[in-house]
Amino acid sequence: MATENSARTRPATRQKRTDILEAAVEIFGNKGSTNGTLADVAEQVGMTHAGVLHHFGSKQKLLLEVLAYRDQADVAELDEKHIPGGPELFLHLVRTAFANERRPGIVQAYTVLSNESVTDDHPARGFFEERYTTLRREVSEAFRELCRQEGVIEPDTVAAASASILAVMDGLQLQWLLHPDVVGLGEASEFAIRAIVNSVLHPAPELETYVREARQ
């Protein structure tokens, strides 16, 4: 009988956790991780503070679960449920930008928390340090694979291009949140990624000259 009861409660428990995560996305997105409290989250879902702690243990753990929840949303529509590698990665980044236009709450929470993470002792700092390290490596590997497919000798701009793609995508999210009627997140992200990829594969001779002179 106990097993049957547990089986019946699992879906309800999963739904309650999802409700808490979605409330936390909204609270942390609107107030930040410092001003947004577990009491705010609890009130949003009609629970007690202790009830939220029962599901997540602490505010720090809930914060990290919110970030993981955001990453799960990025791959929700993929068959393999993980970010693709190689040149397909660039297409995935573009698709993600267009998908983010339909989920402003998650984008807002991510933008707020990523910016807060540079402060001392922020609980999400380690998450973002690891995230950017991993993404730079994956984008660099995608560039190398693309260069091999295109018969291009790998240029020394791959590392800078990889960091630039991530910076442009996150920066465009901020602009889009501030001016959604002016900046098209998907369109602008696609343009930027295409431009950076093309500059790696087919660098403009005049730009190469300018860069060399600027470095002297």
N, C-alpha and C positions, 0 to 999 in steps of 0.2 A: 504493500500500500504506500509506503514512504517513497519508493521508487516512482510509482505512478504520480504522486503528488509533485515530486521534484520535476518530473518530465513536463507536468502541466505548468509549472511556474517558470521554467526556463525561458519560454518566449516572452512572458510578461517581464521578466528581469532584463532580458536583452532590450526590449522596447523601452523600459524605464531608463536604462543606461543611455540609449540613443536620445531620449527626450532630454536627459541632463546634458549630454554633449551639445545638442543643438541649442539649448538655452545658454550654455557656457560660451558657445560661439558668438551668440548675440551680445551677451553681457561683456565678455572680454573685448569684443570688437568695438562696442560703444564706449566702454569705460576704461579699457586697458586692464592689464593683469593686476595692477596695484590697487586701483580704485574699485574694480569689480570684485565682489565678495561671493563667498559660497552662500551667504544668506540671500543675495540677489538671485543666484541660480536656483536656490531652493524655492524661493517665492515664485519664480517663473514657472516651475513645474508642479507647484502645489505640494511641496514636500517640506520636511523639517531640515535644518542644517545637519542634524545627525543622520538623516536619511541619505543625504548626498554623500556624507563621509562613509557611510556603510558601503556604497557602491564604488567609491574611488579612493578612499583612505585619507587624502589630503588635497589641499588646493593645488600644490605643486604637481601631484600625480594627475589631477584633472586637467591642468594646463597642458601637460605633455600628451595626454590622451586627445585633447582638442587638436593638437598639431598632427598627431597620427591619423585622426579622423579626417583631417583635411587632405592628407596624402592618400588615404583610401578613396576619397572622392575623385582624385586625379586618375585613378586606374579603374574606376567603377565600371566603365563601359568597355574595357579591354578583356579579351577572351582569357588571357593568361594572368590577368590581375597583377601585372608588374610592368614597369616602364620598359619599353622596347629598347634594344641597342642598335648600333650602327646608324646608317643614314635615316632609318625609320624614326630615330629619336627626334630629329628635327620636325618631322611631321607631327609627332606626338605633342611636342611643345606648342606648335601652332594650334592643334586641336584643343589643347588644354586652355589656351588663352581664349578661344571662342567659347568653350564650356564655362569658363569663369564669368563670362558676361551674364550667365543665368544663375549665378550663386554669389551675389555681392556680399552676403553676410560672411561667408567663409573667407572671401578675399579680404574683407575688412579686418577680420580677426587675425588672419595671417600677417597682413601688413603691419598692424599695430604691434603684434607680438614680436615679429622679426626686428622691427626698429627698437623696441624696448630691450631686446636681448643683448645689445651692445653695452648696456649699463652693468656696473659691477654686481656680481653675484646673482644675476638674473637666472631664475631656474631653467629658462629655455636656451640659455647661451650655448651649452654643450650640444643641444639638439641642432641648432642652426649652424654651429661650427662644423659638425659632422655632415649635415645636409649639404652645405656648400662645397665641402671637400669632396664628397661623393659625386655631386652633380658636375663639378668641374672635371673630375676624372672621366665620368661617363660621356660628357659632351666632347672632351678631347679625344676619347677613343672613337666616338662617332665621326669626328673630323678626319682622323687617321684612316678609318675604313673608307670614308667617302673619297679621300685623296687617292687611295689605292684603286678604287673602282674607276675613278676618272683619269687614272694614269698621271697624276700630278705628284711631283716630289713634295713631300710634306714640308710646308714652310715653317719658319720659326714663329709665326703669328698664332699658332693653334692655341697656346695657353691663354694669350690675351683675348682671343676671339671667344673662347669658352667662358671666361669670366664676364666678358662683355654681354654675351647673350643672356646670362642669368641676371646681370645688373639691369639691362634694358627691360626685361620682362617684369621684374619687380618694380622698377621705376615707373613703367607704364601703368601698372596696377594702381600705384599711388595717384598718378594723374587722372586715371579713369574714375577712381573713387571721388576725387575732388570735382571733376568736370565730366560726368558721364555723357552729357549732351554734346560735348566738344570732341572728346577722345574716344575713338572706337578701339576697345581693348584688343579684340581679335585681329582687326585689320592692321592696326599699328604694330602689333607683335609680329604678325606675318611679314610685314614689310621689313622690320628690323632684322629678323632672323634670316630672311632671304638676302638682305644686303650684307650681313656679316659673313654668311656662308659664301656668297659670291666673291667677297673681298679676299677670302682665304684661297679659294680655288683660282681666281683670276684677278690678282692684285693689279691696280692701275699703275703703270710705270711712273707717271708724274707724282703720284702719291708716295711711291717708294722713294723717289728722289727727295721729296719734302721731308719724309720721316728721317732719312739719313742726315739731312742738313740740320734738322731740329735736334738730333741727338749729339751733334758735334759741339 
